Amino acid sequence: MDNKELAKKIVELVGGKENVLKAANCMTRLRVTVKNPSLVKEEELKNTEGVLGIVFDGNYAQIVLGPGKAKKVADICIDELGIPKDMSVDEDWVENKEEMKAMQKQSPFKNAIKTIADIFIPLIPAIIAAGLFNGLASLISTLQGQAILPAEGTWKVIQLLFALIGGGFLSYFAIYTGINSAKQFGATEGLGGMLGAISISPNIVAISTIFGLYDADVPLNSILTTGKGGIIGVILGVWILSKIEKWIRKRIPDVLDLVVTPFLTLLITSLLFVFIIMPVTGYISDLLVSGLSLIIGSSNSIVNIISGYILAAIFLPMVLLGLHHGLIPIYAIQLESLGGVSLFPVLAMAGAGQVGAAIAIYIKAKRVGNHRMQKIITGALPAGFLGVGEPLIYGVTLPLFKPFITAGLGAGFGGAYIMFSKVMANAWGPSGLVAIPIMKPESMLNYFIGLVISYIAGFIITYFVMKDNEVKNV
């Protein structure tokens, strides 16, 4: 069945064109909004060739087709079959994930996590690019130090250029965070960026010294110093800035608003930010880093192995609950304080465990003649290897449930190895094989080994836990 035939079949099974209000591509899924959900033939749709899975919520249907195919089928539905396009859906992969999480019941905690995610998600492409450039610059520098590459000339220029590009984002991470925080909190974006810039200004040290808050012997132990509080401080500072700005704007005459409001807002917020927010959030960040060091940076190998296993094993349930976005500030804190991220490579093993589990299910599906499941796995596995886990989650492991658990148990072994070998990344972003380039040069091989361990462990555990009849009847 080609893409056009599949598009026509899907429209037919969701109640026909007259029952479809709008459609859109969500990376690996075709999302359709229907008038009458009772007209949707869900079982027939699940068994349709090319459909990897379905997620229903009210009158929304997320039909999992896999990367690439989902976009082509959506285009056919909209351009050739005349289905209205859902303009509210951004086809970017990040927006797609947020759409899925929006289906879940929200709580103040989840809303807070979503706000944090919305601050950092637009920055992910830059984070990845900066990490890659810094990683390449570090690799070239290492090879130059080993006399494999010349220390001067063209390679020196390339090394400096790559370091310049990578530093162009990561050196000013606080400013970008301030701008995006202002967007989320309804403040003026430029003011949010200015607050971020204040946090990394060298004048902080001079002010801190005057008030006796700076430790010249051990600067990092200072109550107040450049970067103190990190991105946590910037986010909190911008949130307070947004409240102050709105309060002042209501009380300032329109004719004076453009001049007086930003001036007073920054003056008041900056005083609070420098003398209260930065020291307090700096103390919190220091405690968090210390706590993380006990768990994921311990000198005790047994602690490393256990924590690595647990973190990788529970990550997929965290993704389903939408809690994984709460880890983004931790990534950022690690990047700021350690120059790299050790938590991300551990959690990336979760997807690899799922790949191994899917391969085990494929073998069993072939044995019992479940050709539909074989086709689903064949279509979803390439994306799984490349770090796109949704097709395997919604098409294979979650519907069967047991493999969803065994995939995590298998991933834990890879996570334990990653933590034990102290793998460090230059940034965070997509997982799977495509994350190898964003690892630090000395960590690339161990990261790959961790993936292989997760593949194998996920396969073995799933193969022996799942019964043939459980795969046959799905």
Salt bridges, closest charged atoms under 4 A:
GLU42 OE2 - LYS46 NZ 3.73
ASP75 OD2 - LYS71 NZ 2.74
GLU80 OE1 - LYS4 NZ 3.28
ASP86 OD1 - LYS22 NZ 3.89
ASP86 OD2 - ARG31 NH2 1.86
GLU91 OE2 - LYS85 NZ 3.87
GLU98 OE2 - HIS325 NE2 2.76
GLU99 OE2 - ARG31 NH1 2.49
ASP118 OD2 - LYS114 NZ 2.96
GLU245 OE2 - ARG249 NH1 3.14
ASP257 OD1 - ARG249 NE 3.04
ASP286 OD2 - LYS228 NZ 2.93
ASP468 OD1 - LYS364 NZ 3.14
ASP468 OD2 - ARG367 NH1 3.14
GLU470 OE2 - LYS402 NZ 2.92
